[in-house]
Amino acid sequence: MRRIELRTNVFALVVLAAVALAMAPSFAQPWPQRSLRIIVPLAPGSSLDIAGRVFAERLAMRWGRAVVVENRPGAEGLTGTTAFAHMRDDHSLLLSGAAPISVYPFTHEKLAYDPARDVLPISIVVESFGTIAVPISLPVKSLPDFASFARPHPRQLNWTTGGAVFSILMAGFVKAAGLDMTQVPYRDQNLALQDLAEGRTQIFATGMAAILPLVQAGRIRVLAVTNKTRAPLWPSVPTVTESGFPDIAFEGLLGVFASRGTPADRREYIASEIRAVAAEPDVMDRLGSTGQIVRTSTPAEFNDAIEEQRSKISALVQLIGKPPQ
């Protein structure tokens, strides 16, 4: 009888073990099981690309697997995001701004991916800074100064931006300040920067990295940053909220995303690994020198931040009407 009882108990333990394995979190299986790639939807040398390579290097060391950055630029990140969404590869990640989820549904009639299901937030990685700048020759030193300067000159001044997000923010500023200005679109941001420096364009909104060389050369002046906090590189430059225009405050959140179907526990695991990398002092120093600040989150916190962006853009679109081109 004892032999039969022992066999019964062993059989029960085997069954329980099999059930436990079947119900275990998906990443309980070793992950990553092979090399990974991080899709960066901007060109090499961009702030996003720099952040991607720093984190790829450190994650490869932690995981013992190759982590390769693959640049897929085009259409302000839309090309790479769409390609990633269609991969459905559990060993590919996307490092992108939040705009493909929070902004592009308002600026594009149809997207080739579902922002709510195909691109899942894992963690914020860095915060980049948006800027509003003018040529050094323009006699203004703040956004209120610019508004006072522009009002007596209807349809005589031009504005432009470095992307869809900034176009909405600038259109919101023009509307809120009661200005009558002309938007001048550019295909090449370098030409826009040249015209700004020469005074042919009077105000320009774009990311910090794009204008940093011209600021350092003393050719343009930054009136405000669009983020909630001041940029560490320019502590004397106020935020748009401090300048009296809180409705156009917008944080440049760059983060890691997973594809549709990625289990929640794996996203939490990857987020925890990103936090570990971000805590390394030299990582903060390397990215800080490019005008970015290291900032991480849980998947839920990243999702909440994206929803906040979406609400902000929705309110601005209602204020200005059809989003500018």
Secondary structure, DSSP 8 states (H G I E B T S, - for coil): -HHHHHHHHHHHHHHHHHHHHHHS-GGGS-S--S-EEEEESS-TTSHHHHHHHHHHHHHHHHHTS-EEEEE---GGGHHHHHHHHHH--TTEEEEEESHHHHTHHHH-S--SS-TTTTEEEEEEEEEE-EEEEEETTSS--SHHHHHHHHTTSTTT-EEEESSHHHHHHHHHHHHHTT---EE---S-HHHHHHHHHHTSS-EEEEEHHHHHHHHHTTSEEEEEESSSS--TT-TTS-BTTTTT-GGG---EEEEEEEETT--HHHHHHHHHHHHHHHTSHHHHHHHHTTT-EE----HHHHHHHHHHHHHHHHHHHHHHSS---
